């Protein structure tokens, strides 16, 4: 089994969850791949680009793969699981289901118009610790990836904070309620899940049969 971690939007392989899980897997002498989904060009990020990057890095053999994805990385993981038979298991951490419905309303009409007309909107990037321009193509591309179209049966564990301020837990509740192969665990946390990482790791180990 190959394990791959997909970081979230405007994040990186150096994020707190990525580092924590990388060390946790290492303690079990298991390798965890953590690709950089920014690819050195955050400004032209898209879900499609992430999917193409990940398809290219996965082994051509029949080696089964478990994907662990956080936020936008969780949505990307779910779509990769939809498309590739070698994805045998998914762990989704506060997955960004229908995130445009939650994110775009936070921008006022003037900001949206400026983004469409100029092509770029400044977005704070947590690794760079500064704002970087993101092209509007990111939104146009994301509209293609509707959560209600994810129907491949892949054993899935979702860990989502009850107090998530970015992606409401109701998004994961609705997703899990229509898919009997999905297990949802609700945690006393926010979108970062930073205060429940040991609990999160325990659930991942059990789901992935690592203990």
Helices and strands as residue ranges (DSSP letters): E 2-6, H 16-27, E 32-33, G 42-44, H 47-57, E 65-70, H 72-83, E 87-93, H 99-103, G 104-106, H 109-118, E 120-125, E 130-135, H 137-142, G 147-149, E 155-161, H 169-177, E 182-187, G 194-196, H 197-207
